[in-house]
């Protein structure tokens, strides 16, 4: 038995090498015990085709037991392996890890001296480990520190790692990794967090997280499994479960979003599936919802935004009516993407209630089709149509507001007088909307007004224009969305030098 204190490590290394590599050593009847040894050593840099590790240093406090059957090395508190930098040169996906520390306290290494397998198959590792990275840099991540606490187990040739990963921003995930040398690396990452906490942590972790997206209610559960084999593309399966998630994106509030998003990456093809997605309300000034979505998407992994979107269900309630995109496929590689939006039984009464003009009243229901042309971030409409459902309804529009909207002339005076109490049987409208936000309506009304021409039939043709962004801004400032949106709009108006008026 060797007494406690410093030990001549060169002699021990020579002895272990003899035991490991000389075939007859395991046949000898012998034993060896080191109660506590201590070693500090600087190691040379390591460089492979992809990775470079610099500033490697080992600080080891351990005990060693050995006989003709096995060598057992138990690491004790104070045992750690550090590296100044780990860097992978992979072009646009390069990774840099600064000040990496591996705490080996309570780790045991067992080497079987009696087997015929390769040394990596006969060497087993087990115990608790802590890995700390002071600063991790990757193009898709914001630089910050990471820490892993967990357990390592298995042969060196088939090593498993299981534990908890935490970022400085508060992102928390359960991690399971397995590496079988020369065959595969596989793993699973899972997290479950309150949406508000997760939103903040993810926003401070992902470089491409939308800066105007905030989450404030609900639960998020995410899990991803991957497998990487030599000379084969990465295979990935992931899911995101949403439960009652609410938040704000730019100037739009959404509430009570639930459902599942499923993702997969295989053979360099990306697939996404939306399952049972429901949103209680989407509100940019006028509420839409509940919204229901069911869709599939597939695209090349190298060009993820140029795939095929197949909609099985896309419906929403709107102004006591219903919006629907019929099941069909869309090629997102060809712009603009034409999306025909069908409108059913929209309530004219409800429409005039939400329109920010006091005194507008009406009854009736409208059907129509609005062909949306989506290109990048812009939306346009050409030759949309809306028509009243038989038997029509009634319009009551205050004369002062109409006069301000339509101007002044003898013909306009007749229109203003008629629309103060107009009973229509026909209401047809053409709809055009340009990329600058100007909505143009061409209205044709047929009916009669008891106070005009003795109730004789009247046909009116009216052209109206509306600045939709300005209209939505007015609605958002009125508090019809929520406080967060109102405050965001006010800040934006102040930055642009405009006066914030509801």
Order of alpha helices (4+ residues) and beta strands (2+ residues): alpha-beta-beta-beta-beta-beta-beta-beta-beta-alpha-beta-beta-beta-beta-beta-alpha-beta-beta-beta-beta-beta-beta-beta-beta-beta-alpha-beta-beta-beta-beta-alpha-alpha-beta-beta-beta-alpha-alpha
